[in-house]
Amino acid sequence: MNILITGGTGLIGRRLVDALLSQSHQLTILTRSPHRATQYVGRQVTVWETLADQTSLDGFDAVINLAGEPIADKRWTPEQKKKLCDSRWQLTEKLASLITTSLKPPAVFISGSAVGYYGDQGEEVVDEEHSAKHHEFSWQLCAQWEALARAATSEATRVCLLRIGVVLSPTGGALAKMVLPFRVGLGGPLGNGQQFMPWIHIEDMVRGIVFLLNHHDAEGAFNMVAPNPVRNAQFSRQLGEVLHRPTLFRVPASVIRLLMGESATLVLGGQQAVPKRLHEAGFVFHYQEVKPALQDVLNK
């Protein structure tokens, strides 16, 4: 296939690019850092810095949209919220517009989202049909993001939405931030530790995207999470065991709120999200339990 990818230099994008190149696909990466993209993936891909000079996406078989400002790196000031929204909404709207104006549009548009779409769901089991949303910022961000992507839907183009959980990877992301305090013996649960933490191994994340790319009946929202979400306390205990470190230090919710402000909802809330639609489509996870996933990632 001839595939356009945004966010190709990010945590998921880099692994996805490697996987697609190994399958002999022809790739174009949209990035604000062309030099960095060339460093990461070499000259075997085409690199675009902007879509401004594009009037259609004729010639592409698929578009995979993974771009977006990292959501947990900074406090959610009004300026940062705007940056988070603009980095997702504007690009997604532009891609959908280019798809719909194409004479021969891409057959599939796979676009990012997050389990934050559901907001904090407490003890509820959350599949893709779950309708009780919490109208917090993460929901506002993801709901509009998904709506803009769905606008590309037509008889010629199917749209898949990736509601992504915490991606476990050896090369960065949320796990890299968690590991340091655990390595020095200062790890432990966040808040009361009872909040659910939907997660997915980077290998299954990439395999899931490729599955949706090739599964021509797949469309709509998909929870990109492992089948067995865990509570934060369980995740902390398993991480400590893999690192052979104690997990005695609990970080009070009040401290997290002081440090993170409104964005503390990302770690103090959670979703017991399950990948119902991926299972129904026939996808098989390589990593279904968190401890083997952590062992694999941290050993790399």
N, C-alpha and C positions, 0 to 999 in steps of 0.2 A: 504494500500500500504506500501511497504518498500521504504523509501525515504531518500536520502542523501541530506543534506543542508549545504552549505557553507555560512558564514556570519550569522550563527544562533544566535549569541549573539548581533547583531547590532540592530538598531532602528526598522527595518522592521522584521528582522529575529526572534527576541524574541516574537513578537506578532504572527508571522506566526507559530512558534513552538507551542505556546499555542493553536492556532486554530486547528492545525493538530493533536496534542495529544488529544484534546477533541473529535476528530472524530475517535480515536483509531488507527491511523496510527502508524507504527513502524519507528522511526527516528534515523538516524545517523548524528551527527553534526561534521563537520570538522572545527577545530579552533586551533589557536596558543595558546589559553589560556584554556586548558581543565578544570582547577580548577574553573575558572570563569563560564564556561559553565555549570558545575555541580551545582554551586551555583544558577544560574539562573533557570535551568530547572529540577534540581533534578537528580536522578539516573534512571529515566524512559527512558532515551535515551542513545544510544551508542555514545561515544565521540572519534573521531580520531584527532590526532595532525598533521598527515602528510599523503600524498598519496604515499609517496616514496616506500612503500612496497606493493602497490596494482598493480596488472597486468591487472585487468579488473574491470568492475562494474556489473558483473553478479550477479543476485540476487536482484538488485535494480529495482523497477518499475519506479522511477522518480528521477531526479537530479534537485535541485533548487540552483542556483548559485547567491548569493547576496554579496559575499565578495568584498572588495576593500578599499583602503586607503581613508578616508574622503577627498573630493575634495576641500572644502572651508576652511579647518582649518588652512592652512599655505599659505604663498606667493608661487607663482609658480617659484621658482628658478629652474635651470636645474636639480639639485639633486631631488627636490620635484616632478618635472614632471616625472622623471624616476621612482620614487617610486610609483606615481599614476598609471603609465602605467604598471609597473612590477606587482603590486599587483592585477591587473585585467587580464592582458594578459597571464601571465605565468600560473596562476591557470586555467583559462578558456581553454587554449590550452591543459593542462594536462587532464582536465576533458573530453574534446572532444576526445582526443586520447584514453583514457580509454574506452569511450563509443564505439568508432568505433572498438576497438579490442575485445570487449566482444562477446562471443558466443550467449548470449541472452541479448542484450543491453536494457537499460531502455527505456520505451515507449515514454518518454518525457524528454526533457532537457529545463528547464526554466532558462534563464540567464539574469542578470541585464544589463541595459544600462541607458541612461538618455536622457531627451529632449535636453540636450546640444549637442546631435547628429546633430541637425539642425543648430546650431549656432544662432546668433542674427538674427531674421527674421522680426523685426519691426512690421508692421501692417498686414503682411500676415497671413491668417488662415492656420494652419499647421496640416494636417493629415498625416497618415503613408505613403501616396503615394507622399508626397511633395519631390521634387527632387532638389530644389535649395539650396545646402548646402553652408555654409560659412566655408572655410577651416581654421578655428581657432583651438586652441589646444583642446577645448572640442570636436570638430568634429573628430579630429585625434584620440583622446583617444577612443571615442565611436565607431567610424567606424571600427577600428581594433578589438576592443572588440567584436563587433557583428560578424565580419567576422570569428573570431576564434571560436565563438559559433556555427555559421552556419555549420562549418566543421563536426559537429556531426550528421547532417541530413542524414537520410537513409530511406529506406522503413520501417524499424523497429522503428526508432526514429524521432519524430517530435520535432522541435525546436521553442520555443517561446522567443521573445526578449522583455524585459520590459523597455520601454523608460519612465523613472520615472520623475515626476515633483517634486515640493517642497512638502514633506510629512508633514502634520500637525498632530502632536502627542503630548500627554501630558507628554511624558517622554524623550524629547530631540530633536535633530535635529535642523533644521534652525529656527523653531519657538521659541525654548528656547533661542536662541541668540537674537532674535528680541524683546522678551517680556520685558527684564529688562529695557532698556531705555524708553519704553512706560509706564511701571509701575511708573517710577519716573517723568513722564511728559515731557520726552525729545524725544518722538517718532515723526516720520514724514516720508514723502516720501524720497526715495533715488534718487539723481539726479533730473531730471525733473519729475519723477514719472509716465511718460507715458509708460514705458516699461511694456510689458505683463508678468504676473507671473503665469504660469501654476501650479496648486496645486492639492493635493488629500488628503482626510482624511485617516488616518492610517487604519481605519476600512475598507474602500473601497479598499485600497491598498492590504490588506491581503485577502479580499473577492475576489478581482480580480485575484490574484495568484491562489487561490483555484479553482476559476472558470476555469482558463486556464488548471489547472492540471486535471480537470474532464471533460473538453469539448474536446472530442477526435478529433474534426475536426480543432481545433485552432492551427495555426502555423504561424510563421513570426513575424513581429514587431507589438507591441501594445503600443499606447500612454497611459501610466498609469497616467492619469490626469482627474480631474473632468470636466464635460461638459461645465462649464462656467469659463474660465480663466479671471482674472481681471488684471487691471493695478496696478502697485505698489502703486500709490496714493490712489486708491480705497481700496486696501488691508489694507493700513496704516489707512485709515479713519475707516474702519470696525473694525480693531483691537483696535483702540482707543475707539470706542463706546462700544465694549464688555468689555474693562477694565475700562470704565468710566474715561478716561484720554484724555487730549487734544492732538492734533497731529499738533502742530504749527512749529516744528523744521524740516526744510528740510536740508538734508545733501548734500552739493554740490558735483557734480561728481568729481571735482578736488581733493577734500579731500579723496573721496573713492579710486580714482586711486593712490593717494599718499600712503594710508594705505595698499591697497591690491595689487598694481601693476597690472600685466596682468590679474590676477584672478578677477579684478573688472568687467570684462565682464559678470561674473556670475550674478551680481546684477544690472548692468547698461544696459545690454541687456536682451532680453527675446524672448519668442515664444508664439504666440496665438495658442497653441496646443490644439487639440480636440481629444477625444477618439473614432474616427469613427469606428475602427474595433471592439472595445469592444461592442459598440452599435449594430453593425451589427450581432455580435455573440449572442446577447440577454442579455448581462449583464446590470443590473439595479443598478445605484448608489443610495446609501442611502443619500449621501450629495452632492447635485448639486450646492448649493450656498455657498459662502464663509462665510457669517456671521453665519448661523446656525452651520457650521463646527467649526468655532472658538469658538462659545459658548459652544459646546459640549466638545471640547478638553480642553479649559481653565477651565471649571467647574470641570474637573477631576484632 
